[in-house]
């Protein structure tokens, strides 16, 4: 079901976003590790398998992007909404739009904060915490 508020915004599947637009959006949610290198952020978004952005007029208000091989696994790398637009169904809309092309892909992953808000959103979208799967998986990371 499409949220009527979320439906009132424009959505595009175009990764051609300026570094300035991306920095404004990522800064608005405090993701400064991305915004310290605007050119890297812009190139990373362009290199994604899929990008869906949400717009209020000419203002970029949300973005979701997927990376991976697109056949056996995809990874929801980023999904973010400007704080003043959160709680209006935009996250759900971006989530559904960016993952729709990968419906038949068996493995879909994401890594996020362990907050109850995050858990509630992602479990409502059909994801399961790795340790709660019938055959629990373990995730490993190496951060630079």
N, CA and C atoms as an extended XYZ file, in Angstrom:
432
Properties=species:S:1:pos:R:3:atomname:S:1:resname:S:1:resid:I:1 pbc="F F F"
N         0.838       -1.179        0.000 N   UNK     1
C         0.000        0.000        0.000 CA  UNK     1
C         0.883        1.243        0.000 C   UNK     1
N         0.589        2.170       -0.877 N   UNK     2
C         1.365        3.404       -0.982 CA  UNK     2
C         0.820        4.416        0.024 C   UNK     2
N         1.719        4.958        0.821 N   UNK     3
C         1.344        5.992        1.779 CA  UNK     3
C         1.010        7.257        1.002 C   UNK     3
N        -0.166        7.871        1.240 N   UNK     4
C        -0.536        9.061        0.458 CA  UNK     4
C         0.438       10.227        0.622 C   UNK     4
N         1.028       10.360        1.788 N   UNK     5
C         2.014       11.438        1.975 CA  UNK     5
C         3.265       11.128        1.159 C   UNK     5
N         3.761        9.889        1.268 N   UNK     6
C         4.959        9.502        0.511 CA  UNK     6
C         4.715        9.622       -0.979 C   UNK     6
N         3.510        9.343       -1.427 N   UNK     7
C         3.184        9.413       -2.855 CA  UNK     7
C         3.179       10.839       -3.384 C   UNK     7
N         3.132       11.819       -2.493 N   UNK     8
C         3.082       13.211       -2.945 CA  UNK     8
C         4.450       13.761       -3.346 C   UNK     8
N         5.497       12.997       -3.144 N   UNK     9
C         6.843       13.411       -3.518 CA  UNK     9
C         7.240       12.743       -4.828 C   UNK     9
N         8.248       13.306       -5.488 N   UNK    10
C         8.744       12.744       -6.751 CA  UNK    10
C         9.890       11.784       -6.440 C   UNK    10
N        10.000       10.727       -7.243 N   UNK    11
C        11.056        9.731       -7.093 CA  UNK    11
C        11.755        9.554       -8.434 C   UNK    11
N        13.077        9.408       -8.382 N   UNK    12
C        13.832        9.151       -9.601 CA  UNK    12
C        14.778        7.981       -9.359 C   UNK    12
N        15.123        7.301      -10.424 N   UNK    13
C        16.082        6.199      -10.367 CA  UNK    13
C        17.355        6.607      -11.088 C   UNK    13
N        17.755        7.839      -10.907 N   UNK    14
C        18.911        8.399      -11.588 CA  UNK    14
C        20.011        8.661      -10.558 C   UNK    14
N        21.197        8.111      -10.798 N   UNK    15
C        22.318        8.284       -9.873 CA  UNK    15
C        23.133        9.536      -10.176 C   UNK    15
N        22.690       10.360      -11.107 N   UNK    16
C        23.434       11.571      -11.474 CA  UNK    16
C        23.102       12.705      -10.516 C   UNK    16
N        23.625       12.605       -9.318 N   UNK    17
C        23.393       13.616       -8.290 CA  UNK    17
C        24.690       14.376       -8.057 C   UNK    17
N        24.576       15.652       -7.803 N   UNK    18
C        25.785       16.438       -7.567 CA  UNK    18
C        26.348       16.137       -6.185 C   UNK    18
N        27.632       16.365       -6.041 N   UNK    19
C        28.277       16.174       -4.742 CA  UNK    19
C        27.627       17.085       -3.702 C   UNK    19
N        27.243       18.293       -4.097 N   UNK    20
C        26.621       19.238       -3.161 CA  UNK    20
C        25.273       18.713       -2.666 C   UNK    20
N        24.458       18.167       -3.565 N   UNK    21
C        23.163       17.604       -3.166 CA  UNK    21
C        23.363       16.451       -2.185 C   UNK    21
N        24.301       15.578       -2.503 N   UNK    22
C        24.566       14.430       -1.642 CA  UNK    22
C        25.089       14.854       -0.281 C   UNK    22
N        26.014       15.795       -0.249 N   UNK    23
C        26.569       16.256        1.019 CA  UNK    23
C        25.468       16.866        1.887 C   UNK    23
N        24.595       17.675        1.319 N   UNK    24
C        23.484       18.258        2.101 CA  UNK    24
C        22.617       17.165        2.720 C   UNK    24
N        22.291       16.144        1.927 N   UNK    25
C        21.448       15.072        2.431 CA  UNK    25
C        22.166       14.262        3.510 C   UNK    25
N        23.373       13.796        3.235 N   UNK    26
C        24.095       12.954        4.185 CA  UNK    26
C        24.433       13.739        5.458 C   UNK    26
N        24.785       15.021        5.330 N   UNK    27
C        25.044       15.850        6.505 CA  UNK    27
C        23.792       16.003        7.365 C   UNK    27
N        22.627       16.056        6.722 N   UNK    28
C        21.378       16.283        7.470 CA  UNK    28
C        21.089       15.161        8.462 C   UNK    28
N        21.628       13.960        8.200 N   UNK    29
C        21.431       12.839        9.121 CA  UNK    29
C        22.700       12.516        9.912 C   UNK    29
N        23.724       13.358        9.766 N   UNK    30
C        24.941       13.201       10.550 CA  UNK    30
C        25.909       12.157       10.041 C   UNK    30
N        25.782       11.763        8.770 N   UNK    31
C        26.686       10.762        8.216 CA  UNK    31
C        27.933       11.446        7.646 C   UNK    31
N        28.717       12.057        8.517 N   UNK    32
C        29.859       12.857        8.090 CA  UNK    32
C        31.023       12.022        7.583 C   UNK    32
N        31.079       10.743        7.911 N   UNK    33
C        32.146        9.901        7.353 CA  UNK    33
C        32.041        9.878        5.830 C   UNK    33
N        30.827        9.998        5.319 N   UNK    34
C        30.620       10.057        3.869 CA  UNK    34
C        30.953       11.452        3.321 C   UNK    34
N        30.596       12.480        4.054 N   UNK    35
C        30.688       13.831        3.506 CA  UNK    35
C        32.083       14.429        3.613 C   UNK    35
N        32.984       13.768        4.325 N   UNK    36
C        34.370       14.249        4.399 CA  UNK    36
C        35.065       14.170        3.054 C   UNK    36
N        34.582       13.301        2.172 N   UNK    37
C        35.153       13.142        0.834 CA  UNK    37
C        34.018       13.165       -0.192 C   UNK    37
N        33.506       14.362       -0.509 N   UNK    38
C        32.344       14.474       -1.395 CA  UNK    38
C        32.517       13.806       -2.747 C   UNK    38
N        33.715       13.862       -3.314 N   UNK    39
C        33.919       13.241       -4.624 CA  UNK    39
C        33.830       11.720       -4.539 C   UNK    39
N        34.321       11.138       -3.445 N   UNK    40
C        34.216        9.696       -3.247 CA  UNK    40
C        32.751        9.305       -3.063 C   UNK    40
N        32.007       10.086       -2.290 N   UNK    41
C        30.582        9.831       -2.097 CA  UNK    41
C        29.847        9.855       -3.435 C   UNK    41
N        30.102       10.860       -4.226 N   UNK    42
C        29.429       10.983       -5.524 CA  UNK    42
C        29.772        9.791       -6.424 C   UNK    42
N        31.033        9.406       -6.469 N   UNK    43
C        31.439        8.263       -7.297 CA  UNK    43
C        30.828        6.964       -6.778 C   UNK    43
N        30.742        6.813       -5.458 N   UNK    44
C        30.152        5.610       -4.871 CA  UNK    44
C        28.678        5.495       -5.233 C   UNK    44
N        27.965        6.605       -5.169 N   UNK    45
C        26.544        6.583       -5.533 CA  UNK    45
C        26.394        6.218       -7.005 C   UNK    45
N        27.207        6.813       -7.860 N   UNK    46
C        27.141        6.503       -9.302 CA  UNK    46
C        27.475        5.044       -9.591 C   UNK    46
N        28.337        4.428       -8.787 N   UNK    47
C        28.753        3.044       -9.016 CA  UNK    47
C        27.760        2.020       -8.456 C   UNK    47
N        26.721        2.466       -7.799 N   UNK    48
C        25.739        1.563       -7.198 CA  UNK    48
C        24.958        0.803       -8.264 C   UNK    48
N        24.454       -0.377       -7.906 N   UNK    49
C        23.590       -1.140       -8.811 CA  UNK    49
C        22.281       -0.410       -9.058 C   UNK    49
N        21.738        0.191       -8.016 N   UNK    50
C        20.468        0.913       -8.118 CA  UNK    50
C        20.469        2.063       -7.128 C   UNK    50
N        19.897        3.166       -7.547 N   UNK    51
C        19.727        4.342       -6.693 CA  UNK    51
C        18.324        4.869       -6.926 C   UNK    51
N        17.622        5.139       -5.851 N   UNK    52
C        16.325        5.808       -5.939 CA  UNK    52
C        16.397        7.001       -5.007 C   UNK    52
N        16.013        8.160       -5.525 N   UNK    53
C        16.028        9.370       -4.709 CA  UNK    53
C        14.624        9.942       -4.603 C   UNK    53
N        14.378       10.634       -3.512 N   UNK    54
C        13.087       11.284       -3.262 CA  UNK    54
C        13.301       12.785       -3.278 C   UNK    54
N        12.338       13.496       -3.863 N   UNK    55
C        12.465       14.938       -4.077 CA  UNK    55
C        11.220       15.679       -3.624 C   UNK    55
N        11.442       16.804       -3.003 N   UNK    56
C        10.382       17.765       -2.705 CA  UNK    56
C        10.731       18.989       -3.554 C   UNK    56
N        10.110       19.093       -4.718 N   UNK    57
C        10.503       20.124       -5.673 CA  UNK    57
C        11.901       19.816       -6.176 C   UNK    57
N        12.818       20.771       -6.006 N   UNK    58
C        14.196       20.531       -6.448 CA  UNK    58
C        15.128       20.179       -5.287 C   UNK    58
N        14.550       19.866       -4.133 N   UNK    59
C        15.341       19.504       -2.954 CA  UNK    59
C        15.403       17.984       -2.795 C   UNK    59
N        16.626       17.447       -2.747 N   UNK    60
C        16.845       16.033       -2.493 CA  UNK    60
C        16.543       15.766       -1.024 C   UNK    60
N        15.525       14.940       -0.758 N   UNK    61
C        15.104       14.714        0.628 CA  UNK    61
C        15.329       13.275        1.098 C   UNK    61
N        15.657       12.381        0.179 N   UNK    62
C        15.892       11.007        0.580 CA  UNK    62
C        16.600       10.234       -0.513 C   UNK    62
N        17.229        9.142       -0.112 N   UNK    63
C        17.975        8.332       -1.069 CA  UNK    63
C        18.116        6.919       -0.521 C   UNK    63
N        18.034        5.950       -1.410 N   UNK    64
C        18.348        4.565       -1.085 CA  UNK    64
C        19.216        4.034       -2.214 C   UNK    64
N        20.210        3.221       -1.849 N   UNK    65
C        21.058        2.644       -2.891 CA  UNK    65
C        21.449        1.230       -2.536 C   UNK    65
N        21.621        0.428       -3.590 N   UNK    66
C        21.944       -0.985       -3.470 CA  UNK    66
C        23.259       -1.248       -4.196 C   UNK    66
N        24.098       -2.069       -3.582 N   UNK    67
C        25.341       -2.533       -4.198 CA  UNK    67
C        25.326       -4.059       -4.196 C   UNK    67
N        26.217       -4.663       -4.949 N   UNK    68
C        26.315       -6.118       -4.999 CA  UNK    68
C        26.410       -6.603       -6.427 C   UNK    68
N        26.164       -7.913       -6.636 N   UNK    69
C        26.236       -8.436       -7.996 CA  UNK    69
C        24.885       -8.420       -8.692 C   UNK    69
N        23.814       -8.235       -7.947 N   UNK    70
C        22.484       -8.128       -8.543 CA  UNK    70
C        21.873       -9.444       -8.965 C   UNK    70
N        22.598      -10.532       -8.798 N   UNK    71
C        22.110      -11.849       -9.217 CA  UNK    71
C        21.989      -12.816       -8.051 C   UNK    71
N        23.021      -12.887       -7.236 N   UNK    72
C        22.987      -13.796       -6.090 CA  UNK    72
C        22.890      -13.073       -4.758 C   UNK    72
N        23.316      -11.809       -4.732 N   UNK    73
C        23.209      -11.041       -3.495 CA  UNK    73
C        23.174       -9.548       -3.779 C   UNK    73
N        22.436       -8.851       -2.956 N   UNK    74
C        22.423       -7.389       -2.975 CA  UNK    74
C        22.527       -6.902       -1.534 C   UNK    74
N        23.041       -5.713       -1.412 N   UNK    75
C        23.288       -5.116       -0.112 CA  UNK    75
C        22.680       -3.721       -0.133 C   UNK    75
N        21.744       -3.473        0.758 N   UNK    76
C        21.176       -2.135        0.897 CA  UNK    76
C        22.212       -1.296        1.622 C   UNK    76
N        22.976       -0.545        0.854 N   UNK    77
C        24.098        0.215        1.398 CA  UNK    77
C        23.630        1.424        2.203 C   UNK    77
N        22.744        2.209        1.628 N   UNK    78
C        22.276        3.424        2.299 CA  UNK    78
C        20.785        3.589        2.089 C   UNK    78
N        20.123        4.044        3.131 N   UNK    79
C        18.761        4.544        3.014 CA  UNK    79
C        18.662        5.660        4.037 C   UNK    79
N        18.405        6.860        3.553 N   UNK    80
C        18.370        8.001        4.456 CA  UNK    80
C        17.342        9.020        4.001 C   UNK    80
N        16.744        9.665        4.980 N   UNK    81
C        15.703       10.674        4.768 CA  UNK    81
C        16.055       11.888        5.605 C   UNK    81
N        15.957       13.066        5.024 N   UNK    82
C        16.180       14.285        5.811 CA  UNK    82
C        15.287       14.231        7.054 C   UNK    82
N        15.800       14.599        8.218 N   UNK    83
C        15.038       14.456        9.468 CA  UNK    83
C        13.638       15.069        9.438 C   UNK    83
N        13.490       16.211        8.810 N   UNK    84
C        12.177       16.863        8.802 CA  UNK    84
C        11.152       16.138        7.933 C   UNK    84
N        11.595       15.144        7.158 N   UNK    85
C        10.698       14.364        6.305 CA  UNK    85
C        10.508       12.931        6.826 C   UNK    85
N        11.177       12.600        7.910 N   UNK    86
C        11.059       11.249        8.448 CA  UNK    86
C         9.673       11.026        9.048 C   UNK    86
N         9.237        9.762        9.040 N   UNK    87
C         7.939        9.412        9.607 CA  UNK    87
C         6.776        9.647        8.664 C   UNK    87
N         7.051        9.844        7.380 N   UNK    88
C         6.000       10.117        6.398 CA  UNK    88
C         5.874        9.013        5.347 C   UNK    88
N         6.511        7.882        5.583 N   UNK    89
C         6.435        6.772        4.642 CA  UNK    89
C         7.480        6.787        3.547 C   UNK    89
N         8.367        7.783        3.558 N   UNK    90
C         9.388        7.873        2.514 CA  UNK    90
C        10.393        6.728        2.578 C   UNK    90
N        10.779        6.319        3.770 N   UNK    91
C        11.722        5.217        3.906 CA  UNK    91
C        11.163        3.935        3.318 C   UNK    91
N         9.916        3.648        3.626 N   UNK    92
C         9.261        2.456        3.084 CA  UNK    92
C         9.187        2.536        1.558 C   UNK    92
N         8.837        3.702        1.044 N   UNK    93
C         8.718        3.882       -0.400 CA  UNK    93
C        10.068        3.707       -1.096 C   UNK    93
N        11.120        4.324       -0.551 N   UNK    94
C        12.459        4.181       -1.128 CA  UNK    94
C        12.922        2.732       -1.054 C   UNK    94
N        12.701        2.103        0.084 N   UNK    95
C        13.081        0.707        0.288 CA  UNK    95
C        12.450       -0.181       -0.786 C   UNK    95
N        11.152       -0.063       -0.963 N   UNK    96
C        10.447       -0.903       -1.934 CA  UNK    96
C        10.899       -0.622       -3.362 C   UNK    96
N        11.075        0.641       -3.697 N   UNK    97
C        11.484        0.995       -5.063 CA  UNK    97
C        12.900        0.538       -5.393 C   UNK    97
N        13.832        0.706       -4.467 N   UNK    98
C        15.228        0.368       -4.779 CA  UNK    98
C        15.446       -1.147       -4.826 C   UNK    98
N        14.676       -1.908       -4.050 N   UNK    99
C        14.849       -3.353       -4.044 CA  UNK    99
C        13.958       -4.079       -5.052 C   UNK    99
N        12.965       -3.414       -5.620 N   UNK   100
C        12.043       -4.059       -6.563 CA  UNK   100
C        12.750       -4.770       -7.717 C   UNK   100
N        13.783       -4.193       -8.332 N   UNK   101
C        14.440       -4.892       -9.442 CA  UNK   101
C        15.151       -6.181       -9.028 C   UNK   101
N        15.325       -6.383       -7.720 N   UNK   102
C        16.085       -7.521       -7.218 CA  UNK   102
C        15.195       -8.493       -6.451 C   UNK   102
N        13.925       -8.505       -6.783 N   UNK   103
C        12.957       -9.342       -6.079 CA  UNK   103
C        13.363      -10.811       -6.072 C   UNK   103
N        13.918      -11.315       -7.171 N   UNK   104
C        14.299      -12.719       -7.269 CA  UNK   104
C        15.654      -13.051       -6.689 C   UNK   104
N        16.376      -12.054       -6.206 N   UNK   105
C        17.697      -12.300       -5.618 CA  UNK   105
C        17.495      -12.876       -4.217 C   UNK   105
N        18.116      -14.013       -3.965 N   UNK   106
C        17.879      -14.741       -2.711 CA  UNK   106
C        18.471      -14.062       -1.485 C   UNK   106
N        19.664      -13.500       -1.613 N   UNK   107
C        20.333      -12.924       -0.448 CA  UNK   107
C        20.293      -11.399       -0.493 C   UNK   107
N        19.620      -10.819        0.471 N   UNK   108
C        19.560       -9.362        0.623 CA  UNK   108
C        20.063       -9.034        2.030 C   UNK   108
N        21.036       -8.148        2.095 N   UNK   109
C        21.667       -7.824        3.365 CA  UNK   109
C        21.661       -6.325        3.616 C   UNK   109
N        21.877       -5.977        4.876 N   UNK   110
C        22.142       -4.603        5.278 CA  UNK   110
C        22.773       -4.636        6.648 C   UNK   110
N        23.502       -3.601        6.960 N   UNK   111
C        24.066       -3.413        8.293 CA  UNK   111
C        23.600       -2.055        8.762 C   UNK   111
N        23.120       -1.989        9.987 N   UNK   112
C        22.610       -0.724       10.507 CA  UNK   112
C        22.815       -0.649       12.011 C   UNK   112
N        22.427        0.476       12.581 N   UNK   113
C        22.470        0.646       14.031 CA  UNK   113
C        21.542       -0.377       14.684 C   UNK   113
N        21.812       -0.697       15.935 N   UNK   114
C        21.004       -1.672       16.651 CA  UNK   114
C        19.851       -1.055       17.430 C   UNK   114
N        19.370        0.101       17.011 N   UNK   115
C        18.285        0.747       17.756 CA  UNK   115
C        16.957        0.033       17.529 C   UNK   115
N        16.045        0.196       18.457 N   UNK   116
C        14.711       -0.400       18.313 CA  UNK   116
C        13.983        0.180       17.104 C   UNK   116
N        14.205        1.463       16.811 N   UNK   117
C        13.575        2.087       15.638 CA  UNK   117
C        14.047        1.400       14.352 C   UNK   117
N        15.349        1.169       14.241 N   UNK   118
C        15.894        0.489       13.063 CA  UNK   118
C        15.366       -0.936       12.978 C   UNK   118
N        15.411       -1.628       14.104 N   UNK   119
C        14.934       -3.013       14.145 CA  UNK   119
C        13.469       -3.078       13.715 C   UNK   119
N        12.659       -2.188       14.241 N   UNK   120
C        11.240       -2.169       13.895 CA  UNK   120
C        11.010       -1.942       12.411 C   UNK   120
N        11.740       -1.000       11.836 N   UNK   121
C        11.575       -0.691       10.419 CA  UNK   121
C        11.984       -1.881        9.552 C   UNK   121
N        13.183       -2.404        9.772 N   UNK   122
C        13.691       -3.453        8.893 CA  UNK   122
C        12.956       -4.780        9.071 C   UNK   122
N        12.517       -5.106       10.275 N   UNK   123
C        11.728       -6.325       10.426 CA  UNK   123
C        10.358       -6.145        9.776 C   UNK   123
N         9.800       -4.943        9.835 N   UNK   124
C         8.526       -4.684        9.143 CA  UNK   124
C         8.691       -4.816        7.629 C   UNK   124
N         9.906       -4.595        7.136 N   UNK   125
C        10.175       -4.714        5.706 CA  UNK   125
C        10.587       -6.133        5.313 C   UNK   125
N        10.514       -7.069        6.258 N   UNK   126
C        10.763       -8.470        5.945 CA  UNK   126
C        12.161       -8.978        6.243 C   UNK   126
N        13.011       -8.164        6.827 N   UNK   127
C        14.361       -8.597        7.175 CA  UNK   127
C        14.359       -9.244        8.560 C   UNK   127
N        15.338      -10.104        8.805 N   UNK   128
C        15.485      -10.787       10.085 CA  UNK   128
C        16.889      -10.533       10.605 C   UNK   128
N        17.015      -10.317       11.900 N   UNK   129
C        18.329      -10.191       12.523 CA  UNK   129
C        19.072      -11.511       12.295 C   UNK   129
N        20.335      -11.442       11.871 N   UNK   130
C        21.093      -12.643       11.500 CA  UNK   130
C        21.031      -13.737       12.562 C   UNK   130
N        21.203      -13.385       13.802 N   UNK   131
C        21.206      -14.370       14.880 CA  UNK   131
C        19.859      -15.014       15.130 C   UNK   131
N        18.803      -14.493       14.523 N   UNK   132
C        17.465      -15.044       14.716 CA  UNK   132
C        16.984      -15.874       13.530 C   UNK   132
N        17.825      -16.047       12.531 N   UNK   133
C        17.471      -16.895       11.394 CA  UNK   133
C        17.427      -18.358       11.830 C   UNK   133
N        16.678      -19.218       11.110 N   UNK   134
C        16.632      -20.638       11.469 CA  UNK   134
C        18.030      -21.263       11.542 C   UNK   134
N        18.901      -20.900       10.623 N   UNK   135
C        20.306      -21.259       10.690 CA  UNK   135
C        21.058      -19.948       10.862 C   UNK   135
N        21.370      -19.567       12.104 N   UNK   136
C        21.972      -18.251       12.344 CA  UNK   136
C        23.258      -18.042       11.547 C   UNK   136
N        23.389      -16.856       11.021 N   UNK   137
C        24.589      -16.462       10.296 CA  UNK   137
C        25.413      -15.539       11.172 C   UNK   137
N        26.688      -15.424       10.845 N   UNK   138
C        27.579      -14.510       11.527 CA  UNK   138
C        28.100      -13.525       10.494 C   UNK   138
N        28.147      -12.272       10.832 N   UNK   139
C        28.691      -11.252        9.937 CA  UNK   139
C        30.065      -10.832       10.453 C   UNK   139
N        30.967      -10.577        9.534 N   UNK   140
C        32.305      -10.108        9.870 CA  UNK   140
C        32.529       -8.792        9.166 C   UNK   140
N        33.324       -7.940        9.765 N   UNK   141
C        33.635       -6.643        9.165 CA  UNK   141
C        35.083       -6.291        9.415 C   UNK   141
N        35.621       -5.544        8.499 N   UNK   142
C        36.969       -4.979        8.676 CA  UNK   142
C        36.856       -3.528        8.245 C   UNK   142
N        36.915       -2.643        9.195 N   UNK   143
C        36.763       -1.224        8.912 CA  UNK   143
C        38.119       -0.552        8.907 C   UNK   143
N        38.309        0.333        7.927 N   UNK   144
C        39.587        1.039        7.811 CA  UNK   144
C        39.623        2.209        8.770 C   UNK   144
